[in-house]
Each structure stands twice: as C-alpha cells, then as structure tokens.
Amino acid sequence: SIQEFKTKHCVIYTVNEAINPFVLSYFKDRGINIDEDKWALAEMIQFISRSAVSNNEDVNVYVPSKRMRELLLDYCKEEWYTNTINKKGGYNKAWKSTQLTS
C-alpha cells in the first residue's frame, strides 16, 4: 500500500532508471519519442512522493546514482526558480531545499 510510507522521513532511491528497450522500441516504431530522462525523473519523483513529503514534511533523500541525483537536483532547482523567482509567490514546502548538493 502506498500509505505505508507516509511516515518515512528518509528515502534511499538506488535505481538508475532505464526504459525497457522493447517498450522503447514499441513507441519508436509508432513515431512516439520518449524522453528517457524525464521518464526516469517521473518514476523517482513518484517514489519520493509516497514518503512523508506527501504530508508536506521534510524528507532526507539519498540518491547514489550520479545521473539520477543530477536529474533530481536540476528538477528541484528549476522548481525553486519557477515557484519563487518567476511567480514571486509561495512554493511547495515539500520540495524546498536550502542545500542542494551533488
């Protein structure tokens, strides 16, 4: 159940996501291009979102894969910029980060 992780404040994401080559080929044969990095990022965010972050609480996230970590850091930096600089308004506290390091 997804609900069982809502109290977790530490998350370790150990997967360096890659789309199954047969699935990728299926879509390419039909003229549909899949951005593999966006797909991998979406999978990771979905996993992290099942933690206490869904309760708007701070969560420690460890991502050992350099590729996946950089995708997440770039996403967080973009979200922070979009929600604080461009809109000059509030932002989702769950994704707030005062120290984004690689």
N, C-alpha and C positions, 0 to 999 in steps of 0.2 A: 504494500500500500504506500502511496505517495506520502500520506500523512505521517508515517512513522519517522520521517527525517526532519519534521518541522522544528524540532527542539535542538538540532545539531548546530553547534557554533564553529565547528572545524570541519572542513571539507578537503579531501585529497582527490584530485582528478588525475589519474595516472594514465589515461588513454591518449594516444596521439591518433585522433580520429582519421579514418580514410573511408571513402565510399567504396562499397563492394564494386569491383571492376565490372561485373556482369550488370549490375544496376546502372552504373555509369554508361556502359555501352548501350544498354536498352534506350536510355534517354537520348544519347548522342545520335543513335540510328534514327530517331524521330525528330531530329533537329532541335532538341532541347538541351541547352547548355546549363550545366550545374556548376556554380562557383563552389569548389570543394572547401575553400577556407571558410566561407560563410556557412556552409552546411556544418562543418566541424565546430565552428563557434556556436551555432544554434544548439547543437547537441550538448555542448559543455554548459551553456547558459541554462538550458532546461534542467540539467542535473543540479547545478548550483542553486537554482531557484526552488528546489524542493527542500532546501535546508531552512534554518531559522531566518534567512533573508526574506522568506515569504511572509514572515511576521514583522518585517521592517526592522530586524535586529542585525547588529554587526556580526559578520561571519569571517573567520580566517580561512583563506583558500590557498592551498598549496598545489601548484601545477608543475611537476618536474620536467615535462616536455617543453623545450625551448620554443618550438613552433606554436604549441597551444597557449603557452604563457604569453607570448607576444601577441597572439590574436586577442586574448582576453584583455591585456593591458591596453592595446590600441583601442579596443571597444570601450573600455572604461574611460580612457582619456577623451574619446570622441563624445561619449555620453555626458561627461562632465562639462566639456566645452559647449555642447549643444544646449544643455539644460541650465548652465549658469552664465555663460558669456552671451550667447545669442539671444536667449529668451529673457534674460535678466530676472528670472523668477526662481522659484524653488526647484529642487531636484529630488529624485528618488533617493532617500537616505540609504536605502539598502545597497545601492551601487556606489555610494560616496566612498572615496578613498583619499586619505590625506597623504599616503605614501605608496605610490605606485612604483615598484622597482622590479627590474628584470633579473 
